[in-house]
């Protein structure tokens, strides 16, 4: 045992130090700005460091019972992950069909359906091509590139999901001066949708809870302009909805000009500054899947504020997260285009 311990002592100490440093860096990054993909990257690396540390520690102890238990635990964790990966195509298709039945048939609402079919069609296509042209170098090259692209996208998917869960642990302080509610489409051009209603209700609940604890009632900003198919601005409909649900009219401000999330933040900031609010004692409300990206726009216009997310229907959440993930990728399209080009070039060099 002593010989084994001496062999792993160095790597174990290094792993412990690395885990401690990464923990400090993760905490600092999250405290400074939790709405960055960098936080997800560092947290994932920190988790891997802890896994390495635990593995080295158990190996150094050299206790068969502990090692056996650890192995069984890893198998228990690995089995559902393997099953999830093996059935992912069919799960995506199943989810896509549910969304198709319950939601509008827009491109944004069929993403899981498209991904599910691609996960089946692309591997089947390569198998078919390899059977027609065995040992074809161009096909092998394309297959290798596609695998690298999938791994690259998977890395960013895991990063995004970790970043998303980091934002879920946020709890607002009870000293907010206002809450911005981000608009979305109206049903029939006049009626607040259930999705938008959940955002408004999240702000109402925050207002009530803060008033009960501190006696200070925050102001709610309803932010949303009028779309081409809407009969009134979203902000106006949102105010009417909030008043019907017990919010005093004098505790509501309306931005009726914004057309997107960036303008939601920009015009709300201008409105609040005009009314003399402390713009940094605030929060915004949207759906949980949208919080991460919306916070980026808030900081872009100079609002250093956090967000709370209303719960999204479980059947719609995968589709919504994929939409947000794609939108975040497009926000950094130059970087990803360069990385994609590097993947192709490196694959070509290795292949040659």
C-alpha positions in Angstrom: 0.0 0.0 0.0 2.8 2.4 0.9 4.5 1.8 -2.5 1.2 2.4 -4.3 0.6 5.5 -2.3 4.0 6.9 -3.1 3.3 6.3 -6.8 0.1 8.3 -6.8 0.9 10.8 -4.1 2.3 13.4 -6.5 -0.6 13.3 -9.0 -3.0 13.3 -6.0 -1.5 16.4 -4.5 -1.5 18.1 -7.9 -5.1 17.1 -8.4 -6.1 18.5 -5.0 -4.4 21.8 -5.6 -5.9 22.0 -9.1 -9.4 21.3 -7.8 -9.0 24.0 -5.1 -7.8 26.6 -7.6 -10.6 25.7 -10.1 -13.2 25.9 -7.3 -12.0 29.4 -6.4 -12.0 30.5 -10.1 -15.5 29.1 -10.7 -16.9 30.9 -7.7 -15.2 34.1 -8.7 -16.5 33.9 -12.2 -20.0 33.1 -11.1 -20.0 35.9 -8.6 -18.8 38.4 -11.2 -21.1 37.4 -14.0 -22.9 34.1 -14.0 -24.3 34.6 -17.5 -21.2 33.6 -19.5 -20.3 30.4 -21.2 -16.9 30.6 -19.6 -18.6 29.8 -16.3 -19.9 26.6 -17.8 -16.5 25.6 -19.2 -14.7 26.2 -15.9 -17.3 24.4 -13.8 -17.2 21.4 -16.1 -13.4 21.3 -15.8 -13.7 21.6 -12.0 -16.1 18.6 -11.9 -13.6 16.6 -13.9 -10.8 17.6 -11.5 -12.8 16.5 -8.5 -13.6 13.2 -10.3 -9.8 12.7 -10.9 -9.0 13.6 -7.3 -11.5 11.1 -5.9 -10.3 8.4 -8.2 -6.6 8.9 -7.2 -7.6 9.1 -3.6 -9.4 5.7 -3.7 -6.6 4.1 -5.7 -4.0 5.4 -3.1 -6.1 3.9 -0.2 -6.1 0.5 -2.1 -9.2 -0.7 -0.3 -11.0 -3.4 -2.4 -14.4 -2.7 -0.9 -14.2 1.0 -1.6 -12.9 0.5 -5.1 -15.6 -2.0 -5.8 -18.3 0.3 -4.5 -16.8 3.2 -6.6 -16.8 1.0 -9.7 -20.5 0.0 -9.1 -21.4 3.7 -8.6 -19.7 4.6 -11.9 -21.6 1.8 -13.7 -24.9 3.0 -12.2 -24.2 6.5 -13.4 -23.0 5.3 -16.8 -25.9 3.1 -17.7 -28.6 5.8 -17.9 -26.2 8.1 -19.8 -25.5 5.3 -22.3 -29.2 4.5 -22.7 -30.0 8.2 -23.2 -27.3 8.5 -25.9 -28.4 5.3 -27.6 -32.1 6.3 -27.7 -31.5 10.1 -28.2 -32.7 10.1 -31.8 -36.0 8.5 -30.9 -36.5 10.7 -27.8 -35.9 13.8 -30.0 -38.5 12.5 -32.5 -41.0 11.7 -29.7 -40.6 15.1 -28.2 -40.8 16.8 -31.6 -44.2 15.0 -32.3 -45.6 16.2 -29.0 -44.5 19.8 -29.7 -46.0 19.5 -33.2 -49.4 18.5 -31.8 -49.5 21.2 -29.1 -47.7 24.2 -30.6 -47.6 26.1 -33.9 -45.8 24.4 -36.8 -43.0 27.0 -37.1 -39.4 26.1 -37.8 -38.4 26.9 -34.2 -40.9 24.4 -32.9 -39.7 21.4 -34.9 -36.1 21.5 -34.0 -36.1 18.4 -31.9 -38.0 16.6 -34.7 -35.3 17.6 -37.2 -32.4 16.7 -35.0 -34.0 13.3 -34.2 -34.3 12.4 -37.9 -30.8 13.7 -38.6 -29.4 11.4 -35.9 -30.9 8.5 -37.8 -30.4 9.6 -41.4 -26.8 10.7 -41.3 -25.2 7.6 -39.8 -27.4 5.4 -42.1 -26.3 7.5 -45.0 -22.6 7.0 -44.3 -23.2 3.2 -43.8 -24.9 3.1 -47.2 -22.2 5.1 -48.9 -19.5 2.8 -47.4 -21.3 -0.2 -48.7 -21.5 1.3 -52.2 -17.9 2.6 -52.2 -15.9 0.6 -49.7 -12.5 2.1 -48.6 -13.3 5.4 -50.3 -11.0 8.1 -48.9 -13.3 11.0 -49.5 -16.2 9.3 -47.7 -13.9 8.4 -44.8 -12.7 12.0 -44.6 -16.3 13.3 -44.6 -17.2 10.8 -41.9 -14.3 11.8 -39.7 -15.1 15.5 -40.1 -18.7 14.9 -39.2 -17.7 13.1 -36.0 -15.4 15.9 -35.0 -18.2 18.4 -35.7 -20.5 16.4 -33.5 -17.9 16.3 -30.7 -17.4 20.0 -31.0 -21.1 20.8 -30.8 -21.4 18.3 -27.9 -18.8 20.2 -26.0 -20.7 23.5 -26.4 -24.0 21.7 -25.6 -22.6 20.5 -22.2 -21.1 24.0 -21.6 -24.5 25.6 -22.3 -26.4 23.2 -20.1 -24.0 23.7 -17.2 -24.3 27.5 -17.7 -28.1 27.2 -17.8 -28.2 25.3 -14.5 -25.8 27.8 -12.9 -28.4 30.5 -13.6 -31.1 28.4 -12.0 -29.6 28.5 -8.5 -29.9 32.3 -8.4 -32.1 33.7 -5.7 -33.0 37.4 -5.9 -32.4 39.8 -2.9 -35.4 41.6 -1.3 -34.2 45.1 -2.2 -35.3 45.4 -5.8 -36.7 48.7 -7.1 -38.2 47.3 -10.3 -38.6 44.2 -12.4 -38.6 44.1 -16.2 -41.0 41.6 -17.8 -39.9 40.7 -21.3 -42.8 40.5 -23.8 -43.7 37.7 -26.2 -46.5 37.3 -28.8 -50.1 37.8 -28.0 -52.8 35.3 -28.8 -55.2 36.6 -31.4 -53.3 39.9 -31.3 -54.9 40.9 -28.0 -54.6 38.2 -25.3 -51.7 37.4 -23.1 -50.5 33.8 -23.8 -49.8 31.3 -21.0 -46.1 31.6 -21.7 -46.2 35.4 -21.3 -48.6 35.1 -18.4 -46.0 32.9 -16.5 -43.4 35.6 -17.0 -45.8 38.3 -15.6 -46.8 36.0 -12.7 -43.1 35.5 -11.8 -42.7 39.3 -11.4 -46.0 39.6 -9.5 -44.9 36.8 -7.1 -41.5 38.6 -6.6 -43.4 41.9 -5.9 -45.7 40.3 -3.3 -42.9 38.4 -1.6 -40.7 41.4 -1.3 -43.6 43.6 0.0 -44.4 41.0 2.7 -40.8 40.8 3.9 -39.7 44.4 3.7 -42.9 46.5 3.1 -41.2 47.8 -0.1 -43.2 47.3 -3.3 -41.2 47.2 -6.5 -42.3 48.6 -9.8 -43.0 46.3 -12.7 -42.0 47.3 -16.2 -44.0 45.7 -18.9 -41.8 45.6 -22.0 -43.2 44.8 -25.5 -44.1 46.6 -28.6 -46.8 45.9 -31.2 -46.1 43.3 -33.8 -47.5 43.3 -37.3 -50.2 40.8 -36.4 -51.1 42.4 -33.0 -53.9 44.9 -32.3 -52.2 46.6 -29.4 -48.7 46.7 -27.9 -47.7 43.8 -25.8 -46.8 46.1 -22.9 -50.3 47.4 -22.8 -51.9 44.0 -22.8 -49.4 42.9 -20.1 -50.3 45.8 -17.9 -54.0 45.0 -18.2 -53.3 41.4 -17.3 -51.2 42.4 -14.2 -53.9 44.8 -13.0 -56.5 42.0 -13.3 -54.2 39.9 -11.1 -54.0 42.5 -8.3 -51.0 44.7 -9.2 -51.7 48.4 -8.5 -51.7 50.4 -11.8 -49.4 53.0 -10.3 -46.8 50.3 -9.8 -46.6 49.5 -13.5 -44.6 51.2 -16.2 -45.0 50.3 -19.9 -42.5 50.2 -22.7 -44.6 49.8 -25.8 -41.9 50.2 -28.5 -39.5 47.3 -28.2 -39.4 44.6 -30.8 -36.8 42.2 -29.5 -34.9 41.3 -26.3 -32.2 43.9 -26.9 -34.8 46.6 -27.3 -36.6 45.3 -24.2 -33.5 46.0 -22.2 -32.5 49.2 -23.9 -35.9 51.0 -23.8 -36.7 49.8 -20.3 -33.4 51.2 -19.1 -34.3 54.6 -20.7 -37.7 54.5 -19.2 -36.4 53.7 -15.7 -33.7 56.4 -15.9 -36.4 58.9 -16.9 -38.3 58.0 -13.7 -35.3 58.3 -11.5 -34.8 54.6 -10.6 -31.5 53.0 -9.5 -31.0 50.9 -12.5 -28.8 48.4 -10.8 -31.3 47.5 -8.0 -33.4 45.5 -10.3 -34.2 42.2 -11.9 -35.9 40.9 -15.1 -38.4 38.2 -15.6 -38.7 35.8 -18.6 -39.0 32.1 -19.1 -36.2 30.0 -17.5 -34.7 28.9 -20.8 -34.4 32.5 -21.9 -32.7 33.9 -18.8 -29.1 33.2 -19.9 -29.2 34.9 -23.3 -31.4 37.8 -22.0 -28.9 38.6 -19.3 -26.3 39.1 -22.1 -28.4 41.7 -23.7 -29.0 43.4 -20.4 -25.3 43.8 -19.8 -24.9 44.9 -23.4 -27.0 48.0 -22.8 -25.5 48.7 -19.3 -27.9 46.9 -17.0 -25.9 44.8 -14.5 -29.0 42.9 -13.4 -29.9 39.2 -12.9 -33.0 37.4 -14.1 -35.6 35.0 -12.8 -37.2 32.4 -15.0 -40.8 31.3 -15.1 -41.1 27.5 -15.4 -41.6 26.2 -18.9 -43.7 23.1 -19.8 -41.5 20.1 -19.7 -42.5 18.9 -23.2 -41.4 22.3 -24.6 -38.2 22.8 -22.7 -35.9 20.7 -24.9 -37.0 22.6 -28.0 -36.7 25.9 -26.3 -33.2 25.1 -25.0 -32.0 24.1 -28.5 -33.4 27.4 -29.9 -31.5 29.3 -27.2 -28.3 27.3 -27.9 -28.5 28.0 -31.6 -29.1 31.7 -30.9 -26.0 31.8 -28.6 -23.9 30.1 -31.3 -25.0 32.6 -33.8 -24.0 35.4 -31.5 -20.4 34.1 -31.8 -20.6 32.9 -35.4 -17.2 34.3 -36.4 -15.5 32.3 -33.7 -17.4 29.1 -34.6 -16.8 29.6 -38.3 -13.0 29.8 -37.6 -13.1 26.7 -35.4 -15.1 24.8 -38.1 -12.5 25.7 -40.7 -9.7 24.6 -38.3 -11.5 21.3 -37.8 -11.6 20.7 -41.5 -8.0 21.7 -42.1 -6.7 19.6 -39.2 -8.8 16.7 -40.3 -7.3 17.0 -43.8 -3.8 17.2 -42.6 -4.2 14.1 -40.3 -6.0 12.2 -43.1 -3.2 13.0 -45.6 
